[in-house]
Every structure is written in C-alpha cells, then in structure tokens.
Amino acid sequence: GLGSWLDASWLDAPGLRLLRHVPPADEVSVVGERTRDQRDAEGRKRAIDLTEGTMETPRKRSRVDDVETRVAKARSLCASEVDARAHELMEEAVREFIAKKVDGAELERRREAAREQAEKEHPPLSALDKAFAAYTAAAAAEQAAEAKREAAEATLEAALHALEKKGEAGPSGVKAEA
C-alpha cells in the first residue's frame, strides 16, 4: 500500500535511481574540525540573552564583570595602607572610649568616619574610586538610553503597524488603492 510522510513508513521503490555528484578527492580538503562543544561555545559568544531586560551580550557582561573584579582587586591592594591610616585616626577616639567620654555607638560612627577619611587621603584609591564612579554612571546612562531607545522603537512600530494595517500607507509610503 501507499504510505505517507506522516506515518513515517518506508516504501519500496525498485525503479528509482538517484544521480549525485561526487567530486574527485583532490577537489576536497579538510581544513579544520570542531566538536559540537566548540561550535556551541562559538555560538554563545555572539548570543543575546533575551531573558534580561537589556539586550546585553555575554561578551559585554563579561567585560563588566572583569572591570568589577579588577577594581575589587585594586582596592584590596590599598587595604593595608588604608587600614594603617584608619588605625592612626582612631587612636584618639579609642582613648576617649576607654575614658568613657564616648559610648560604643559614637565609637562605631568615628570608626566609619576614620575609614572614609583614610580612603579619601589615599591618592591612588581616591583616583580609582572617582574613575569607577564615572564608569558606573556612564554604564547606567547607557542602559537608560538603550531602554529609552527600545521604548521609542516599540512606539514607532505600533504607529507604523496601525497605519500599515489600515492600508493608509504601505512600506513605500504610497497609499493603497481602494
């Protein structure tokens, strides 16, 4: 009986002949080979994560993560110098605490203030913090601009769709005949 592609059965076709071209071996050369994992990794490099609100590529996210990691490492390089300066700044506050001139809450407030002052007095750390603040502000502005552009594009598409659907103007701008 006759089968169909829907029932996934095979048919005998004794009179059927196929013609195919097989190039000579000297016309074909293998220049490289990639595993499925390598092909998948290559595809993910250019992938866009549609689950997030922004259209951020993994490569861009990786660059942001890399910058944040480098900043954290650079800040840690300054930690011992900043700690030493904060310790110097706290000596008077500790003496006042021991003399019961200030309470624990005031000592904690002074500790935080001493740490902030020590960080501000450390020129490389201050420069790093200022540059990173500018970087993060620019990145936030870029994300806001991208979101604004996407919203404007959606509004534009809706307006175009409404006009195109009514037949008032086609993609070329010419009105459709009634």
PAROVEX-658151 format. One record per residue (C-alpha): residue number from 0; residue in three letters; chain; z, x, y. Coordinates in pm, 1 decimal. Layout:
N
<r><seq>NUM</seq><type>ALA</type><mol>A</mol><c3>Z</c3><c1>X</c1><c2>Y</c2></r>
...
This chain:
178
<r><seq>0</seq><type>GLY</type><mol>A</mol><c3>0.0</c3><c1>0.0</c1><c2>0.0</c2></r>
<r><seq>1</seq><type>LEU</type><mol>A</mol><c3>-22.4</c3><c1>89.9</c1><c2>361.1</c2></r>
<r><seq>2</seq><type>GLY</type><mol>A</mol><c3>279.3</c3><c1>237.7</c1><c2>526.8</c2></r>
<r><seq>3</seq><type>SER</type><mol>A</mol><c3>358.6</c3><c1>276.0</c1><c2>890.9</c2></r>
<r><seq>4</seq><type>TRP</type><mol>A</mol><c3>522.3</c3><c1>541.0</c1><c2>1100.4</c2></r>
<r><seq>5</seq><type>LEU</type><mol>A</mol><c3>818.9</c3><c1>305.3</c1><c2>1138.0</c2></r>
<r><seq>6</seq><type>ASP</type><mol>A</mol><c3>914.6</c3><c1>310.2</c1><c2>769.3</c2></r>
<r><seq>7</seq><type>ALA</type><mol>A</mol><c3>877.3</c3><c1>691.1</c1><c2>756.6</c2></r>
<r><seq>8</seq><type>SER</type><mol>A</mol><c3>684.0</c3><c1>687.1</c1><c2>430.8</c2></r>
<r><seq>9</seq><type>TRP</type><mol>A</mol><c3>411.2</c3><c1>928.9</c1><c2>329.0</c2></r>
<r><seq>10</seq><type>LEU</type><mol>A</mol><c3>58.3</c3><c1>818.4</c1><c2>246.7</c2></r>
<r><seq>11</seq><type>ASP</type><mol>A</mol><c3>-184.2</c3><c1>984.0</c1><c2>13.7</c2></r>
<r><seq>12</seq><type>ALA</type><mol>A</mol><c3>-496.1</c3><c1>1098.6</c1><c2>196.1</c2></r>
<r><seq>13</seq><type>PRO</type><mol>A</mol><c3>-710.5</c3><c1>1285.1</c1><c2>-57.3</c2></r>
<r><seq>14</seq><type>GLY</type><mol>A</mol><c3>-1026.5</c3><c1>1271.7</c1><c2>161.0</c2></r>
<r><seq>15</seq><type>LEU</type><mol>A</mol><c3>-855.8</c3><c1>1401.0</c1><c2>476.7</c2></r>
<r><seq>16</seq><type>ARG</type><mol>A</mol><c3>-943.2</c3><c1>1753.6</c1><c2>589.9</c2></r>
<r><seq>17</seq><type>LEU</type><mol>A</mol><c3>-783.7</c3><c1>1937.9</c1><c2>880.6</c2></r>
<r><seq>18</seq><type>LEU</type><mol>A</mol><c3>-955.1</c3><c1>2202.9</c1><c2>1086.9</c2></r>
<r><seq>19</seq><type>ARG</type><mol>A</mol><c3>-736.3</c3><c1>2460.8</c1><c2>1253.2</c2></r>
<r><seq>20</seq><type>HIS</type><mol>A</mol><c3>-796.8</c3><c1>2787.2</c1><c2>1428.7</c2></r>
<r><seq>21</seq><type>VAL</type><mol>A</mol><c3>-608.5</c3><c1>3091.4</c1><c2>1306.5</c2></r>
<r><seq>22</seq><type>PRO</type><mol>A</mol><c3>-652.9</c3><c1>3386.6</c1><c2>1540.4</c2></r>
<r><seq>23</seq><type>PRO</type><mol>A</mol><c3>-705.4</c3><c1>3729.5</c1><c2>1387.6</c2></r>
<r><seq>24</seq><type>ALA</type><mol>A</mol><c3>-387.9</c3><c1>3934.4</c1><c2>1353.6</c2></r>
<r><seq>25</seq><type>ASP</type><mol>A</mol><c3>-497.7</c3><c1>4180.9</c1><c2>1623.7</c2></r>
<r><seq>26</seq><type>GLU</type><mol>A</mol><c3>-507.0</c3><c1>3898.3</c1><c2>1886.1</c2></r>
<r><seq>27</seq><type>VAL</type><mol>A</mol><c3>-141.7</c3><c1>3806.5</c1><c2>1839.0</c2></r>
<r><seq>28</seq><type>SER</type><mol>A</mol><c3>152.1</c3><c1>4031.1</c1><c2>1918.4</c2></r>
<r><seq>29</seq><type>VAL</type><mol>A</mol><c3>522.3</c3><c1>3953.2</c1><c2>1926.9</c2></r>
<r><seq>30</seq><type>VAL</type><mol>A</mol><c3>671.2</c3><c1>4092.2</c1><c2>2246.2</c2></r>
<r><seq>31</seq><type>GLY</type><mol>A</mol><c3>1025.0</c3><c1>3970.5</c1><c2>2204.0</c2></r>
<r><seq>32</seq><type>GLU</type><mol>A</mol><c3>1252.7</c3><c1>3733.9</c1><c2>2024.4</c2></r>
<r><seq>33</seq><type>ARG</type><mol>A</mol><c3>1550.9</c3><c1>3530.5</c1><c2>2145.7</c2></r>
<r><seq>34</seq><type>THR</type><mol>A</mol><c3>1813.5</c3><c1>3347.4</c1><c2>1947.5</c2></r>
<r><seq>35</seq><type>ARG</type><mol>A</mol><c3>1899.8</c3><c1>2987.2</c1><c2>2022.3</c2></r>
<r><seq>36</seq><type>ASP</type><mol>A</mol><c3>2225.5</c3><c1>3101.5</c1><c2>2184.5</c2></r>
<r><seq>37</seq><type>GLN</type><mol>A</mol><c3>2030.8</c3><c1>3334.8</c1><c2>2415.9</c2></r>
<r><seq>38</seq><type>ARG</type><mol>A</mol><c3>1789.7</c3><c1>3054.1</c1><c2>2510.5</c2></r>
<r><seq>39</seq><type>ASP</type><mol>A</mol><c3>2083.1</c3><c1>2817.2</c1><c2>2572.2</c2></r>
<r><seq>40</seq><type>ALA</type><mol>A</mol><c3>2261.4</c3><c1>3075.8</c1><c2>2787.5</c2></r>
<r><seq>41</seq><type>GLU</type><mol>A</mol><c3>1944.0</c3><c1>3130.7</c1><c2>2990.2</c2></r>
<r><seq>42</seq><type>GLY</type><mol>A</mol><c3>1910.7</c3><c1>2755.9</c1><c2>3042.5</c2></r>
<r><seq>43</seq><type>ARG</type><mol>A</mol><c3>2273.4</c3><c1>2723.5</c1><c2>3154.4</c2></r>
<r><seq>44</seq><type>LYS</type><mol>A</mol><c3>2222.3</c3><c1>2991.9</c1><c2>3422.1</c2></r>
<r><seq>45</seq><type>ARG</type><mol>A</mol><c3>1999.5</c3><c1>2752.9</c1><c2>3614.9</c2></r>
<r><seq>46</seq><type>ALA</type><mol>A</mol><c3>2179.2</c3><c1>2433.5</c1><c2>3514.7</c2></r>
<r><seq>47</seq><type>ILE</type><mol>A</mol><c3>2318.5</c3><c1>2197.9</c1><c2>3773.7</c2></r>
<r><seq>48</seq><type>ASP</type><mol>A</mol><c3>2647.7</c3><c1>2026.4</c1><c2>3698.0</c2></r>
<r><seq>49</seq><type>LEU</type><mol>A</mol><c3>2585.6</c3><c1>1657.9</c1><c2>3765.0</c2></r>
<r><seq>50</seq><type>THR</type><mol>A</mol><c3>2942.7</c3><c1>1560.5</c1><c2>3681.6</c2></r>
<r><seq>51</seq><type>GLU</type><mol>A</mol><c3>3081.6</c3><c1>1708.9</c1><c2>4002.3</c2></r>
<r><seq>52</seq><type>GLY</type><mol>A</mol><c3>3040.2</c3><c1>1557.2</c1><c2>4347.2</c2></r>
<r><seq>53</seq><type>THR</type><mol>A</mol><c3>2846.1</c3><c1>1855.1</c1><c2>4475.7</c2></r>
<r><seq>54</seq><type>MET</type><mol>A</mol><c3>2521.3</c3><c1>1996.2</c1><c2>4348.3</c2></r>
<r><seq>55</seq><type>GLU</type><mol>A</mol><c3>2670.8</c3><c1>2336.4</c1><c2>4279.2</c2></r>
<r><seq>56</seq><type>THR</type><mol>A</mol><c3>2502.7</c3><c1>2569.6</c1><c2>4034.0</c2></r>
<r><seq>57</seq><type>PRO</type><mol>A</mol><c3>2717.2</c3><c1>2756.4</c1><c2>3781.1</c2></r>
<r><seq>58</seq><type>ARG</type><mol>A</mol><c3>2597.6</c3><c1>3083.5</c1><c2>3933.4</c2></r>
<r><seq>59</seq><type>LYS</type><mol>A</mol><c3>2723.0</c3><c1>2973.9</c1><c2>4277.6</c2></r>
<r><seq>60</seq><type>ARG</type><mol>A</mol><c3>3056.7</c3><c1>2857.6</c1><c2>4131.1</c2></r>
<r><seq>61</seq><type>SER</type><mol>A</mol><c3>3084.9</c3><c1>3191.3</c1><c2>3951.9</c2></r>
<r><seq>62</seq><type>ARG</type><mol>A</mol><c3>3027.1</c3><c1>3371.5</c1><c2>4281.8</c2></r>
<r><seq>63</seq><type>VAL</type><mol>A</mol><c3>3304.3</c3><c1>3166.5</c1><c2>4448.9</c2></r>
<r><seq>64</seq><type>ASP</type><mol>A</mol><c3>3541.5</c3><c1>3235.6</c1><c2>4157.5</c2></r>
<r><seq>65</seq><type>ASP</type><mol>A</mol><c3>3453.0</c3><c1>3604.4</c1><c2>4180.0</c2></r>
<r><seq>66</seq><type>VAL</type><mol>A</mol><c3>3532.6</c3><c1>3615.0</c1><c2>4553.0</c2></r>
<r><seq>67</seq><type>GLU</type><mol>A</mol><c3>3865.5</c3><c1>3437.1</c1><c2>4499.4</c2></r>
<r><seq>68</seq><type>THR</type><mol>A</mol><c3>3955.4</c3><c1>3678.5</c1><c2>4219.6</c2></r>
<r><seq>69</seq><type>ARG</type><mol>A</mol><c3>3863.7</c3><c1>3980.7</c1><c2>4431.0</c2></r>
<r><seq>70</seq><type>VAL</type><mol>A</mol><c3>4073.9</c3><c1>3850.4</c1><c2>4722.6</c2></r>
<r><seq>71</seq><type>ALA</type><mol>A</mol><c3>4372.4</c3><c1>3796.1</c1><c2>4493.3</c2></r>
<r><seq>72</seq><type>LYS</type><mol>A</mol><c3>4338.0</c3><c1>4149.7</c1><c2>4354.6</c2></r>
<r><seq>73</seq><type>ALA</type><mol>A</mol><c3>4302.2</c3><c1>4297.7</c1><c2>4704.5</c2></r>
<r><seq>74</seq><type>ARG</type><mol>A</mol><c3>4612.1</c3><c1>4107.9</c1><c2>4822.3</c2></r>
<r><seq>75</seq><type>SER</type><mol>A</mol><c3>4807.4</c3><c1>4243.2</c1><c2>4524.6</c2></r>
<r><seq>76</seq><type>LEU</type><mol>A</mol><c3>4713.3</c3><c1>4599.4</c1><c2>4627.3</c2></r>
<r><seq>77</seq><type>CYS</type><mol>A</mol><c3>4902.9</c3><c1>4540.5</c1><c2>4952.9</c2></r>
<r><seq>78</seq><type>ALA</type><mol>A</mol><c3>5205.6</c3><c1>4375.9</c1><c2>4791.0</c2></r>
<r><seq>79</seq><type>SER</type><mol>A</mol><c3>5434.2</c3><c1>4680.3</c1><c2>4760.9</c2></r>
<r><seq>80</seq><type>GLU</type><mol>A</mol><c3>5384.0</c3><c1>4780.3</c1><c2>5126.7</c2></r>
<r><seq>81</seq><type>VAL</type><mol>A</mol><c3>5434.2</c3><c1>4423.1</c1><c2>5246.0</c2></r>
<r><seq>82</seq><type>ASP</type><mol>A</mol><c3>5741.7</c3><c1>4382.8</c1><c2>5023.9</c2></r>
<r><seq>83</seq><type>ALA</type><mol>A</mol><c3>5893.5</c3><c1>4702.7</c1><c2>5164.7</c2></r>
<r><seq>84</seq><type>ARG</type><mol>A</mol><c3>5837.8</c3><c1>4586.8</c1><c2>5524.0</c2></r>
<r><seq>85</seq><type>ALA</type><mol>A</mol><c3>5978.4</c3><c1>4237.9</c1><c2>5447.7</c2></r>
<r><seq>86</seq><type>HIS</type><mol>A</mol><c3>6285.7</c3><c1>4405.6</c1><c2>5295.3</c2></r>
<r><seq>87</seq><type>GLU</type><mol>A</mol><c3>6337.2</c3><c1>4604.8</c1><c2>5618.7</c2></r>
<r><seq>88</seq><type>LEU</type><mol>A</mol><c3>6302.3</c3><c1>4288.8</c1><c2>5825.7</c2></r>
<r><seq>89</seq><type>MET</type><mol>A</mol><c3>6560.0</c3><c1>4107.7</c1><c2>5606.9</c2></r>
<r><seq>90</seq><type>GLU</type><mol>A</mol><c3>6838.2</c3><c1>4366.4</c1><c2>5633.9</c2></r>
<r><seq>91</seq><type>GLU</type><mol>A</mol><c3>6996.4</c3><c1>4210.3</c1><c2>5944.4</c2></r>
<r><seq>92</seq><type>ALA</type><mol>A</mol><c3>6968.6</c3><c1>3857.7</c1><c2>5800.7</c2></r>
<r><seq>93</seq><type>VAL</type><mol>A</mol><c3>7141.3</c3><c1>3967.0</c1><c2>5477.8</c2></r>
<r><seq>94</seq><type>ARG</type><mol>A</mol><c3>7424.3</c3><c1>4126.9</c1><c2>5678.6</c2></r>
<r><seq>95</seq><type>GLU</type><mol>A</mol><c3>7467.5</c3><c1>3801.0</c1><c2>5872.2</c2></r>
<r><seq>96</seq><type>PHE</type><mol>A</mol><c3>7466.4</c3><c1>3602.2</c1><c2>5545.1</c2></r>
<r><seq>97</seq><type>ILE</type><mol>A</mol><c3>7734.3</c3><c1>3827.5</c1><c2>5394.4</c2></r>
<r><seq>98</seq><type>ALA</type><mol>A</mol><c3>7939.3</c3><c1>3792.5</c1><c2>5713.7</c2></r>
<r><seq>99</seq><type>LYS</type><mol>A</mol><c3>7899.9</c3><c1>3413.5</c1><c2>5675.7</c2></r>
<r><seq>100</seq><type>LYS</type><mol>A</mol><c3>7720.8</c3><c1>3386.3</c1><c2>6008.8</c2></r>
<r><seq>101</seq><type>VAL</type><mol>A</mol><c3>7423.7</c3><c1>3208.6</c1><c2>5841.6</c2></r>
<r><seq>102</seq><type>ASP</type><mol>A</mol><c3>7400.1</c3><c1>2981.1</c1><c2>5537.6</c2></r>
<r><seq>103</seq><type>GLY</type><mol>A</mol><c3>7167.3</c3><c1>3000.6</c1><c2>5237.3</c2></r>
<r><seq>104</seq><type>ALA</type><mol>A</mol><c3>6907.6</c3><c1>2767.4</c1><c2>5392.1</c2></r>
<r><seq>105</seq><type>GLU</type><mol>A</mol><c3>6886.6</c3><c1>2984.9</c1><c2>5705.0</c2></r>
<r><seq>106</seq><type>LEU</type><mol>A</mol><c3>6862.9</c3><c1>3298.9</c1><c2>5491.2</c2></r>
<r><seq>107</seq><type>GLU</type><mol>A</mol><c3>6571.3</c3><c1>3141.5</c1><c2>5298.3</c2></r>
<r><seq>108</seq><type>ARG</type><mol>A</mol><c3>6397.1</c3><c1>3044.2</c1><c2>5623.7</c2></r>
<r><seq>109</seq><type>ARG</type><mol>A</mol><c3>6437.2</c3><c1>3400.9</c1><c2>5751.9</c2></r>
<r><seq>110</seq><type>ARG</type><mol>A</mol><c3>6308.2</c3><c1>3540.9</c1><c2>5420.5</c2></r>
<r><seq>111</seq><type>GLU</type><mol>A</mol><c3>5990.0</c3><c1>3335.6</c1><c2>5453.1</c2></r>
<r><seq>112</seq><type>ALA</type><mol>A</mol><c3>5952.7</c3><c1>3437.5</c1><c2>5818.5</c2></r>
<r><seq>113</seq><type>ALA</type><mol>A</mol><c3>6005.1</c3><c1>3805.7</c1><c2>5728.9</c2></r>
<r><seq>114</seq><type>ARG</type><mol>A</mol><c3>5736.2</c3><c1>3782.6</c1><c2>5459.9</c2></r>
<r><seq>115</seq><type>GLU</type><mol>A</mol><c3>5489.9</c3><c1>3621.7</c1><c2>5703.3</c2></r>
<r><seq>116</seq><type>GLN</type><mol>A</mol><c3>5565.0</c3><c1>3883.8</c1><c2>5969.4</c2></r>
<r><seq>117</seq><type>ALA</type><mol>A</mol><c3>5525.3</c3><c1>4169.5</c1><c2>5719.1</c2></r>
<r><seq>118</seq><type>GLU</type><mol>A</mol><c3>5185.8</c3><c1>4030.3</c1><c2>5612.7</c2></r>
<r><seq>119</seq><type>LYS</type><mol>A</mol><c3>5073.5</c3><c1>3997.0</c1><c2>5976.9</c2></r>
<r><seq>120</seq><type>GLU</type><mol>A</mol><c3>5184.6</c3><c1>4352.7</c1><c2>6052.7</c2></r>
<r><seq>121</seq><type>HIS</type><mol>A</mol><c3>4977.0</c3><c1>4494.3</c1><c2>5764.7</c2></r>
<r><seq>122</seq><type>PRO</type><mol>A</mol><c3>4629.7</c3><c1>4555.9</c1><c2>5921.3</c2></r>
<r><seq>123</seq><type>PRO</type><mol>A</mol><c3>4416.8</c3><c1>4558.8</c1><c2>5602.2</c2></r>
<r><seq>124</seq><type>LEU</type><mol>A</mol><c3>4587.0</c3><c1>4244.4</c1><c2>5470.2</c2></r>
<r><seq>125</seq><type>SER</type><mol>A</mol><c3>4555.7</c3><c1>4069.8</c1><c2>5807.3</c2></r>
<r><seq>126</seq><type>ALA</type><mol>A</mol><c3>4184.3</c3><c1>4154.2</c1><c2>5819.1</c2></r>
<r><seq>127</seq><type>LEU</type><mol>A</mol><c3>4138.9</c3><c1>4028.8</c1><c2>5462.8</c2></r>
<r><seq>128</seq><type>ASP</type><mol>A</mol><c3>4322.4</c3><c1>3702.2</c1><c2>5534.3</c2></r>
<r><seq>129</seq><type>LYS</type><mol>A</mol><c3>4120.6</c3><c1>3643.8</c1><c2>5850.8</c2></r>
<r><seq>130</seq><type>ALA</type><mol>A</mol><c3>3788.9</c3><c1>3713.4</c1><c2>5674.6</c2></r>
<r><seq>131</seq><type>PHE</type><mol>A</mol><c3>3882.3</c3><c1>3493.5</c1><c2>5377.7</c2></r>
<r><seq>132</seq><type>ALA</type><mol>A</mol><c3>3986.6</c3><c1>3209.1</c1><c2>5607.8</c2></r>
<r><seq>133</seq><type>ALA</type><mol>A</mol><c3>3647.9</c3><c1>3231.9</c1><c2>5782.0</c2></r>
<r><seq>134</seq><type>TYR</type><mol>A</mol><c3>3472.3</c3><c1>3240.0</c1><c2>5444.3</c2></r>
<r><seq>135</seq><type>THR</type><mol>A</mol><c3>3656.9</c3><c1>2935.2</c1><c2>5310.4</c2></r>
<r><seq>136</seq><type>ALA</type><mol>A</mol><c3>3594.3</c3><c1>2744.5</c1><c2>5635.2</c2></r>
<r><seq>137</seq><type>ALA</type><mol>A</mol><c3>3221.6</c3><c1>2824.0</c1><c2>5613.2</c2></r>
<r><seq>138</seq><type>ALA</type><mol>A</mol><c3>3213.6</c3><c1>2717.1</c1><c2>5246.8</c2></r>
<r><seq>139</seq><type>ALA</type><mol>A</mol><c3>3388.5</c3><c1>2388.7</c1><c2>5332.9</c2></r>
<r><seq>140</seq><type>ALA</type><mol>A</mol><c3>3142.9</c3><c1>2328.5</c1><c2>5619.4</c2></r>
<r><seq>141</seq><type>GLU</type><mol>A</mol><c3>2854.1</c3><c1>2399.2</c1><c2>5383.1</c2></r>
<r><seq>142</seq><type>GLN</type><mol>A</mol><c3>2989.3</c3><c1>2147.2</c1><c2>5131.0</c2></r>
<r><seq>143</seq><type>ALA</type><mol>A</mol><c3>3040.7</c3><c1>1886.7</c1><c2>5403.5</c2></r>
<r><seq>144</seq><type>ALA</type><mol>A</mol><c3>2686.8</c3><c1>1943.6</c1><c2>5533.6</c2></r>
<r><seq>145</seq><type>GLU</type><mol>A</mol><c3>2546.1</c3><c1>1909.5</c1><c2>5180.5</c2></r>
<r><seq>146</seq><type>ALA</type><mol>A</mol><c3>2735.9</c3><c1>1582.6</c1><c2>5128.0</c2></r>
<r><seq>147</seq><type>LYS</type><mol>A</mol><c3>2612.0</c3><c1>1454.5</c1><c2>5464.7</c2></r>
<r><seq>148</seq><type>ARG</type><mol>A</mol><c3>2253.4</c3><c1>1551.7</c1><c2>5376.0</c2></r>
<r><seq>149</seq><type>GLU</type><mol>A</mol><c3>2280.9</c3><c1>1375.2</c1><c2>5039.4</c2></r>
<r><seq>150</seq><type>ALA</type><mol>A</mol><c3>2415.0</c3><c1>1057.9</c1><c2>5207.5</c2></r>
<r><seq>151</seq><type>ALA</type><mol>A</mol><c3>2133.1</c3><c1>1065.9</c1><c2>5464.1</c2></r>
<r><seq>152</seq><type>GLU</type><mol>A</mol><c3>1879.3</c3><c1>1117.0</c1><c2>5186.3</c2></r>
<r><seq>153</seq><type>ALA</type><mol>A</mol><c3>2018.5</c3><c1>818.4</c1><c2>4994.3</c2></r>
<r><seq>154</seq><type>THR</type><mol>A</mol><c3>1997.1</c3><c1>601.2</c1><c2>5308.6</c2></r>
<r><seq>155</seq><type>LEU</type><mol>A</mol><c3>1641.6</c3><c1>718.4</c1><c2>5370.1</c2></r>
<r><seq>156</seq><type>GLU</type><mol>A</mol><c3>1542.4</c3><c1>647.7</c1><c2>5010.4</c2></r>
<r><seq>157</seq><type>ALA</type><mol>A</mol><c3>1690.0</c3><c1>297.5</c1><c2>5032.1</c2></r>
<r><seq>158</seq><type>ALA</type><mol>A</mol><c3>1497.3</c3><c1>227.0</c1><c2>5354.0</c2></r>
<r><seq>159</seq><type>LEU</type><mol>A</mol><c3>1174.3</c3><c1>362.5</c1><c2>5205.6</c2></r>
<r><seq>160</seq><type>HIS</type><mol>A</mol><c3>1223.7</c3><c1>167.1</c1><c2>4884.9</c2></r>
<r><seq>161</seq><type>ALA</type><mol>A</mol><c3>1279.2</c3><c1>-159.1</c1><c2>5075.4</c2></r>
<r><seq>162</seq><type>LEU</type><mol>A</mol><c3>956.6</c3><c1>-114.1</c1><c2>5273.4</c2></r>
<r><seq>163</seq><type>GLU</type><mol>A</mol><c3>750.7</c3><c1>8.2</c1><c2>4981.4</c2></r>
<r><seq>164</seq><type>LYS</type><mol>A</mol><c3>873.8</c3><c1>-279.6</c1><c2>4764.8</c2></r>
<r><seq>165</seq><type>LYS</type><mol>A</mol><c3>770.2</c3><c1>-536.3</c1><c2>5027.0</c2></r>
<r><seq>166</seq><type>GLY</type><mol>A</mol><c3>426.3</c3><c1>-380.8</c1><c2>5038.9</c2></r>
<r><seq>167</seq><type>GLU</type><mol>A</mol><c3>451.4</c3><c1>-325.6</c1><c2>5414.4</c2></r>
<r><seq>168</seq><type>ALA</type><mol>A</mol><c3>361.0</c3><c1>38.4</c1><c2>5378.8</c2></r>
<r><seq>169</seq><type>GLY</type><mol>A</mol><c3>261.4</c3><c1>249.1</c1><c2>5084.2</c2></r>
<r><seq>170</seq><type>PRO</type><mol>A</mol><c3>331.8</c3><c1>618.6</c1><c2>5034.5</c2></r>
<r><seq>171</seq><type>SER</type><mol>A</mol><c3>34.1</c3><c1>697.7</c1><c2>5261.9</c2></r>
<r><seq>172</seq><type>GLY</type><mol>A</mol><c3>167.7</c3><c1>474.4</c1><c2>5539.5</c2></r>
<r><seq>173</seq><type>VAL</type><mol>A</mol><c3>-123.6</c3><c1>228.6</c1><c2>5506.6</c2></r>
<r><seq>174</seq><type>LYS</type><mol>A</mol><c3>-33.8</c3><c1>-140.5</c1><c2>5488.9</c2></r>
<r><seq>175</seq><type>ALA</type><mol>A</mol><c3>-130.1</c3><c1>-319.9</c1><c2>5171.2</c2></r>
<r><seq>176</seq><type>GLU</type><mol>A</mol><c3>-392.0</c3><c1>-595.5</c1><c2>5193.6</c2></r>
<r><seq>177</seq><type>ALA</type><mol>A</mol><c3>-265.2</c3><c1>-948.9</c1><c2>5132.4</c2></r>
